[in-house]
Amino acid sequence: MFSGAIVAIVTPFRDGKIDEKAFRGLINFQIDAGVSGIVPCGTTGESATLTHEEHERVIDICVEEARKRVPVIAGTGSNSTAEAVRLTKHAKDAGADAALLITPYYNKPTQKGLYDHYAAVAAACDIPQILYNVPGRTGVNMSTETAVALSKIDVIVGIKEASGDLVKCSQIARDTRDDFCVLSGEDALNLPILCVGGTGAISVTANVLPAKLSGMIKAWQAGELAQAKKIHFELLEINSALFMETNPIPVKTALAMMGKVREEFKMPLCGMDPANRKKLAAVLQRYGCIPEGSV
């Protein structure tokens, strides 16, 4: 159902408020570059520090500006099941095409708790839903068995896998229904996950190089394996650079250097260490994202 290069888009701020003009510009930049979908209010969109009102407004803007040109997969997960239900209902009412639900963080539910959480959201909200497993951020790792069991619920249509476990990705792709989407959640593994049955990627790197990432996945889909591998190797350095500090600090800093957003974060996120900022600028220059000597 969902495939290709899907951007986990940042949320721009100006003086502590959502910068709606910059956000609309980012959405059009991504669509014009050929991405296959947009995820607002994911980890990269600083969902953890948005107020409920801001969260809903970001989704509203994204749906409005995308105008059905590409699917909008709204981040609606929470460590509270009731809150996840409320946010997911809003995403449906706003016109989002699907919801992305992170595993409940901090409270570390058991596998039964994870199943019950997702089953409850699915029962309450009739919108396509994508599981999101990122144990490095949440402290809980969804098992293969839980993912496969949840895939039997009709509205649960895929998983964003960011555990870094290719065996798990392989098993989920093997054991779920044919139309269940396995989406890479780790840019360094986008191509390897495609190779074991993935359908696409929800990407941080796409914020900066959407056409490049889209080209890599389109090459893979067209059977142009050598070209896909070539682009994968070309992206390795920037994939690494965008995670030299906690996401989304580097990618938002990169977009600020490119003149697309203001370099502003919601606390407790903060600006980059000056040495790392200099390294990031050098990488962006090598990729042609910013001119030599511009930073």
N, C-alpha and C positions, 0 to 999 in steps of 0.2 A: 504493500500500500504506500509506504514512504521509502524513498530511495534518493541517491545522489548526494550532492554536497549541500548540507543544511547548516546554516550559520547559527551558532549560539551567540546572539547579538548582545553587545554591551548596552548599558543604559547611560546615556550622557546626562550630566548634571551641569547646571549653571547657578551659582550662588545658592546651592543647597536644594534646588528644585529641578525636576525633570526638564531637560532642554528639548522641548518638543520639536523645534526647528531642526536641530542637529540630528535628532532621532529619525525624523522623516527623511533627512538627507542620507543617513546610513542605510535605511531600508531601500531606498531607490538605488543607491550605489550597489548594494548586494544583488538586487533583482536585475539591474542592467548588466552586471557581471556574469549572470547565468546561474546563480544558486538555485537549488531545487526546493528550498523551504527556509523559514525563519523561525527561530525559537526565542521569543522574548521571555524575560523573567526566569532564565536559568541561572546557574551558578555564575556564569560570565556576566549576566545582567544584574548582579548584586541583589538577587532576590531575597537573601537572608536579612538585608537591612532596609528593604523597602517597606514603607507602611502599607497597610491593606489598600488604602486609597491610591497610593502610588502604583502598587502592583496592578490593580485593576485598570488604572489609567494607561500604563505602559501597554497592556494587552489591547485596550481599546484603540490606542493610536496605531499599533502595529497592524491590526485587522483593517482599520480604516485606510491606512496608507498602502497596504499591500494590494487591496482591491481584488483579491482572488487571483492575482497574477501568479502567486506561488502559495502553497499551504502555509498557514501559521499554526505552529505547534506551541501552545502556551504552557509555560512552566507553572504548574499549580500544586506541586507537592508541598508537604509539611510534615513535621514530626507529630502533629495532631491530626487524627483522622477527620474530625469534624471540620477543622480548618481546610484540609485538603478537599473535602466535599464542597465547601462553600466556594473556594477559589475555582474549582473545576466547573461548578455550575455557572459561575460568572463567565468563564471562558466560553462555555457553550452559548450563553445568552449574547455574548459579545460577537459571536460569529467565527470563533476560532475553529480550525479544521480538526484539531486534536489537542490533547493535553499530555504533557510530560510530567511524570510524577516521581520525584526522587524518593529513595527509601527513607523512612523516618529516621532522622538523625538524632544523636545524643542519647535518646532513651533506649537505644539498642534492643529493639524487639527481637523475639525469637523468630524462627522461620514460620511457625504457626501465626505469630503476631503479624509478620509481613503479609502472609497470605490473607489473613482476615482483614487487614488494613486495605489492601488493594481490592479485595472482593467487595468490601463495603462501599468504596468509592465507585466501583463499577456498577453496583446495584443502584446507587443513588443518581448517577450521571450518565445519560445516554449520549456519549461523545467518544470517538476513538481515543484510546489511552495507551501511552507508551511508558513502560517501566523504566526506571533509571537507577542503575547500580553503580555507585562510585564509593567503595568502602574507604578509600583514602580520605574522603571528606566527611563521611557520615558516621564511621565507626561500626557499621554493620554491612555484612557481605551477603547478598541474596544468593542462595544456593542454586545450582542448576535445576535441581528437583522442584524448588519453589517456582522458578521462572517457567518451567515446563508446565507445572500444574496451573499456573495463572494464565498461560497461553490458551487454555481451554475455555476461558471466559470470552465470549464473542467480542465485547467492546475493547478488550485488551489486545492490541494489534501488533505490538513490537516491544523491543527493549533497547535502550541505550546502554551499552556495556562499557564501563570504564574501570574494570577491575584489573586490566592488563593481562588477563588469563585467556590465552588463545584456545586452550583445551576447553574451557567453559563455553567460549563463543562457538566452538565447533560442535559441542554437544547440544547447545540450545538450537543451533541451526539445524542439526540433524533430527532432533526430537520434537520440534514444534511443527505446526501445520505449514503448508507450502506458502501461504500468504502472510506469515508472521515475519516481521521485519527485525533483523539484527543490525543495529546501527552502532558504528564505532563511536566511543566517547573519549578516545585518546588519539590525538593527531599522529603521534609517532607510529601508531598501529593501524592507521586507516587502510592501507593496502593489504597488510596481512589479514585483517579481519574480512575484507572483501574476498580474499583467497579461501577462507574457510566457511563461506556462505553468507557473509554480510551483504546488506543491500545498499549501504551508504554510510555517511558519517555526520554526526552533529558536532561541528568543528569550531574551535577557537581561532585557529589560523585563518579560516575563511573571512574573519573580520578584516584582515589585512590584505590577503591575497585570494579573494573569492574566485576570480577567473582561473587562477592556477590550480586551486584545489578542485574546482568543478571540472577542469580539463583532465585532471588525473582520473577522476571517477568515470567521466564519460569515455575516456580511452579504455579503461577496464571493461566497461559495459559493452563497448564496441568490439571487444576481443583484441584490442591493440595492446598486448601485454607488455611489450618492450617499452612502448611510450609511457604506459602507466608506471612502470618501474622507474623509468628515467625521471619522471616528475616527482615520484615519491622520494627518490634520493635527493633531488634538488631541494625539496622542502624540509629535509631533516634538520638543517641548521636553524631555520626560523622556528620550526616546531619546538626545538629545544629552548631557543631564546625566549619564546613567549611563556615559558614556565620556569624561568630562572628565579622568579619570585612568585608569590601566591597569585594565581589567576583570580581576578582579571587585571591585576596591577600592570603587568607588562603589556598586555594587548591594548589596554586603554591608553597607556603612555605612548605606545606606538601610533595609535590613531590620533592622539594629540599632536605628535610630531608630524603626522601627515596632514594636519590642519583640518581634521574632520570632527573633532570633539574638543572640549575643554579638558585639561588634565585635572579632573576633580573626582573624588571618591567619597563614598559614604563611610564614615568612621565605623569600625576601627581599621578599615583599610587606609593606606597612606601612600604617599609618593615613593618612587623607587629610590633605593640607595644610589648615590651619585655615580659610583663606579659601575654598577649594573646598568644604569641609564646610559652611560657612555658606551658600554658593550652593545646594548640594544640598538642604539643609534648606528653603530658601525655595521651591524647585521642588516638593518633596514636599508642602509646605503648600498650594501652589496646586492641586495635584491631589487634595487631601483625604486624602492618605496618613497625615499626622500633623497634630495640632491646631496652630493658630496659637500661637506662643510656647512650644511644647513642647521646643524645642532651643535 
